[in-house]
Every structure is written in C-alpha cells, then in structure tokens.
Amino acid sequence: TDRNKGIPPLSLRPANPLGIEIDKGRFPQKDLEALFPGMSADFTSENFSAAWYLIENHSTTSFDQLKMAVMNLKKQANKKNEGSLAYVKGGLSTFFEAQDALSAIHQ
C-alpha cells in the first residue's frame, strides 16, 4: 500500500519474530560461525539457520516458552494471510468494475 511507500520491506519485519525475551551473548560469535559455516542467524538472510538463531538468542529459553513462540509465529502468519486475502477481496470489485467498463467501451 502507499502508506508504506519508501520504507524498505525488511524494516517492517519485527526485531523479535518469536515474541519472547531474547537472551544474547552465551556463545562466542566465532564458535557459532565455525559451527554453522556459510550460514547466518539473521532471519532476513537467504542463509538463515534457525538452529544458530535459537542458540544465539534463546539458549536458556524453556521448551514451554519456545512452544509459545511457535504459537506467536502462527498468529503472525495467519494475520498476514488474512490481511492479504482481505486486500485481494477488497480489490476484486474494483477489478470487475474496471473490466465491465472496458467491455462497455469496446462494444
């Protein structure tokens, strides 16, 4: 939409995608790089490693908190899908009106 025009798409992504407290700094960066060569803990990267991200940011997080994080991610995905679907549905009437108008012009 126009309201987000000029804002890079990556800046619209949440800084904390799991929605649970982040606990950084337990493992040295060079050890993680050696453990995951060519990978990244940056979830916007093509070489994203979920294991690296979890070790780096959630090494002390309980299993129950991680299950809550999964529910947070599912909610975010559902909201995004619902928003996209509503956007498409809202535009369908405009599309059909434009198509009818073009058909009338050609006749």
C-alpha positions as CSV (number, residue, x, y, z in Angstrom):
1,T,0.0,0.0,0.0
2,D,1.0,3.6,-0.4
3,R,1.3,4.3,3.3
4,N,4.4,2.1,3.5
5,K,5.9,3.5,0.3
6,G,9.6,4.5,0.7
7,I,10.1,2.2,3.7
8,P,12.3,-0.8,3.0
9,P,10.4,-4.1,3.4
10,L,13.0,-5.5,5.8
11,S,12.4,-2.7,8.3
12,L,8.7,-3.7,8.5
13,R,9.7,-7.1,9.9
14,P,9.7,-7.5,13.7
15,A,13.0,-7.3,15.5
16,N,11.9,-10.2,17.7
17,P,10.0,-12.6,15.5
18,L,9.3,-15.1,18.2
19,G,7.8,-12.6,20.6
20,I,9.6,-14.0,23.6
21,E,12.5,-12.5,25.6
22,I,15.9,-12.6,23.8
23,D,18.9,-13.7,25.8
24,K,22.1,-13.0,23.8
25,G,25.8,-13.5,24.4
26,R,26.0,-17.0,25.8
27,F,28.2,-18.3,22.9
28,P,31.1,-16.6,21.2
29,Q,30.3,-15.5,17.7
30,K,33.4,-17.2,16.2
31,D,32.3,-20.5,17.6
32,L,28.8,-20.1,16.1
33,E,30.4,-19.2,12.7
34,A,32.5,-22.3,12.9
35,L,29.6,-24.5,13.8
36,F,27.4,-23.1,11.0
37,P,29.8,-22.2,8.1
38,G,28.2,-20.1,5.4
39,M,25.0,-19.6,7.5
40,S,23.5,-16.7,9.4
41,A,21.4,-16.1,12.4
42,D,19.8,-13.1,10.6
43,F,16.3,-14.3,9.8
44,T,16.1,-12.0,6.7
45,S,19.2,-13.7,5.2
46,E,18.9,-16.3,2.4
47,N,21.4,-18.4,4.5
48,F,19.3,-18.3,7.7
49,S,19.9,-21.0,10.2
50,A,17.1,-21.5,12.7
51,A,19.4,-23.5,15.0
52,W,22.0,-20.7,15.0
53,Y,19.3,-18.2,15.7
54,L,18.0,-20.2,18.6
55,I,21.4,-20.9,20.1
56,E,22.4,-17.2,19.8
57,N,19.2,-15.7,21.1
58,H,17.3,-18.3,23.1
59,S,19.8,-20.8,24.6
60,T,18.3,-20.5,28.0
61,T,14.6,-20.3,26.9
62,S,12.4,-23.1,28.2
63,F,10.6,-25.6,26.0
64,D,7.3,-24.1,27.1
65,Q,8.4,-20.6,26.1
66,L,9.5,-22.0,22.7
67,K,6.1,-23.6,22.2
68,M,4.5,-20.2,23.0
69,A,6.8,-18.7,20.4
70,V,5.6,-21.1,17.8
71,M,2.0,-20.0,18.5
72,N,3.1,-16.4,18.1
73,L,4.6,-17.2,14.7
74,K,1.4,-19.0,13.6
75,K,-0.7,-16.0,14.7
76,Q,1.5,-13.6,12.8
77,A,1.3,-15.8,9.7
78,N,-2.5,-16.0,10.0
79,K,-2.8,-12.3,10.4
80,K,-0.6,-11.7,7.3
81,N,-2.7,-14.2,5.3
82,E,-6.0,-12.7,6.4
83,G,-4.7,-9.2,5.6
84,S,-3.6,-10.3,2.2
85,L,-6.9,-12.1,1.5
86,A,-8.9,-9.1,2.6
87,Y,-6.8,-6.8,0.4
88,V,-7.4,-9.1,-2.6
89,K,-11.2,-9.4,-1.9
90,G,-11.4,-5.6,-1.5
91,G,-9.8,-5.1,-4.9
92,L,-11.9,-7.7,-6.7
93,S,-15.0,-5.4,-7.0
94,T,-12.8,-2.6,-8.4
95,F,-11.3,-5.1,-10.9
96,F,-14.7,-6.3,-12.1
97,E,-16.0,-2.7,-12.4
98,A,-13.0,-1.8,-14.5
99,Q,-13.4,-4.9,-16.6
100,D,-17.1,-4.1,-17.2
101,A,-16.2,-0.5,-18.1
102,L,-13.7,-1.7,-20.6
103,S,-16.1,-4.2,-22.1
104,A,-18.7,-1.4,-22.4
105,I,-16.2,0.8,-24.2
106,H,-15.3,-1.9,-26.7
107,Q,-18.9,-2.6,-27.5
